[in-house]
């Protein structure tokens, strides 16, 4: 009897759920909650008088998704709109846990590069319009 690789299975399900929620219409509560969580994760505080609770910050679901995929949550959200590309980034899509195919590595690095380029252009455009 073959044993399941439980961490890989959990990462796969986490990846699948994130992609599903990202593709939902923007007016659904799930999508709105994810968007608020991403905004909070990127530094937008929930309220002016909000303070972080004492102790070590908990590891969030979004931080785990970033670690699994190797992309920022914003880039992952954009990438998840294309299902075929999103499935290629799935943790179990790798041939083995030790070696990831060169195509997936290239795709991840390309998405990181494009995300940084688009973000930089947006910031420059936004600053110049003010």
Secondary structure as a PSIPRED ss2 file (coil, helix, strand):
# PSIPRED VFORMAT (PSIPRED V4.0)

   1 X C   1.000  0.000  0.000
   2 X C   1.000  0.000  0.000
   3 X C   1.000  0.000  0.000
   4 X C   1.000  0.000  0.000
   5 X C   1.000  0.000  0.000
   6 X H   0.000  1.000  0.000
   7 X H   0.000  1.000  0.000
   8 X H   0.000  1.000  0.000
   9 X H   0.000  1.000  0.000
  10 X H   0.000  1.000  0.000
  11 X H   0.000  1.000  0.000
  12 X H   0.000  1.000  0.000
  13 X H   0.000  1.000  0.000
  14 X H   0.000  1.000  0.000
  15 X H   0.000  1.000  0.000
  16 X H   0.000  1.000  0.000
  17 X H   0.000  1.000  0.000
  18 X H   0.000  1.000  0.000
  19 X H   0.000  1.000  0.000
  20 X H   0.000  1.000  0.000
  21 X H   0.000  1.000  0.000
  22 X H   0.000  1.000  0.000
  23 X C   1.000  0.000  0.000
  24 X C   1.000  0.000  0.000
  25 X C   1.000  0.000  0.000
  26 X C   1.000  0.000  0.000
  27 X C   1.000  0.000  0.000
  28 X C   1.000  0.000  0.000
  29 X H   0.000  1.000  0.000
  30 X H   0.000  1.000  0.000
  31 X H   0.000  1.000  0.000
  32 X H   0.000  1.000  0.000
  33 X H   0.000  1.000  0.000
  34 X H   0.000  1.000  0.000
  35 X H   0.000  1.000  0.000
  36 X H   0.000  1.000  0.000
  37 X H   0.000  1.000  0.000
  38 X H   0.000  1.000  0.000
  39 X H   0.000  1.000  0.000
  40 X H   0.000  1.000  0.000
  41 X H   0.000  1.000  0.000
  42 X C   1.000  0.000  0.000
  43 X C   1.000  0.000  0.000
  44 X C   1.000  0.000  0.000
  45 X C   1.000  0.000  0.000
  46 X C   1.000  0.000  0.000
  47 X C   1.000  0.000  0.000
  48 X C   1.000  0.000  0.000
  49 X C   1.000  0.000  0.000
  50 X C   1.000  0.000  0.000
  51 X C   1.000  0.000  0.000
  52 X C   1.000  0.000  0.000
  53 X C   1.000  0.000  0.000
  54 X C   1.000  0.000  0.000
  55 X C   1.000  0.000  0.000
  56 X C   1.000  0.000  0.000
  57 X C   1.000  0.000  0.000
  58 X C   1.000  0.000  0.000
  59 X C   1.000  0.000  0.000
  60 X C   1.000  0.000  0.000
  61 X H   0.000  1.000  0.000
  62 X H   0.000  1.000  0.000
  63 X H   0.000  1.000  0.000
  64 X H   0.000  1.000  0.000
  65 X H   0.000  1.000  0.000
  66 X H   0.000  1.000  0.000
  67 X H   0.000  1.000  0.000
  68 X H   0.000  1.000  0.000
  69 X H   0.000  1.000  0.000
  70 X C   1.000  0.000  0.000
  71 X C   1.000  0.000  0.000
  72 X C   1.000  0.000  0.000
  73 X H   0.000  1.000  0.000
  74 X H   0.000  1.000  0.000
  75 X H   0.000  1.000  0.000
  76 X H   0.000  1.000  0.000
  77 X H   0.000  1.000  0.000
  78 X H   0.000  1.000  0.000
  79 X H   0.000  1.000  0.000
  80 X C   1.000  0.000  0.000
  81 X C   1.000  0.000  0.000
  82 X C   1.000  0.000  0.000
  83 X H   0.000  1.000  0.000
  84 X H   0.000  1.000  0.000
  85 X H   0.000  1.000  0.000
  86 X H   0.000  1.000  0.000
  87 X H   0.000  1.000  0.000
  88 X H   0.000  1.000  0.000
  89 X C   1.000  0.000  0.000
  90 X C   1.000  0.000  0.000
  91 X H   0.000  1.000  0.000
  92 X H   0.000  1.000  0.000
  93 X H   0.000  1.000  0.000
  94 X C   1.000  0.000  0.000
  95 X C   1.000  0.000  0.000
  96 X C   1.000  0.000  0.000
  97 X C   1.000  0.000  0.000
  98 X C   1.000  0.000  0.000
  99 X C   1.000  0.000  0.000
 100 X C   1.000  0.000  0.000
 101 X C   1.000  0.000  0.000
 102 X H   0.000  1.000  0.000
 103 X H   0.000  1.000  0.000
 104 X H   0.000  1.000  0.000
 105 X H   0.000  1.000  0.000
 106 X H   0.000  1.000  0.000
 107 X H   0.000  1.000  0.000
 108 X H   0.000  1.000  0.000
 109 X H   0.000  1.000  0.000
 110 X H   0.000  1.000  0.000
 111 X H   0.000  1.000  0.000
 112 X H   0.000  1.000  0.000
 113 X H   0.000  1.000  0.000
 114 X H   0.000  1.000  0.000
 115 X H   0.000  1.000  0.000
 116 X H   0.000  1.000  0.000
 117 X H   0.000  1.000  0.000
 118 X H   0.000  1.000  0.000
 119 X H   0.000  1.000  0.000
 120 X H   0.000  1.000  0.000
 121 X H   0.000  1.000  0.000
 122 X H   0.000  1.000  0.000
 123 X H   0.000  1.000  0.000
 124 X H   0.000  1.000  0.000
 125 X H   0.000  1.000  0.000
 126 X H   0.000  1.000  0.000
 127 X H   0.000  1.000  0.000
 128 X H   0.000  1.000  0.000
 129 X H   0.000  1.000  0.000
 130 X C   1.000  0.000  0.000
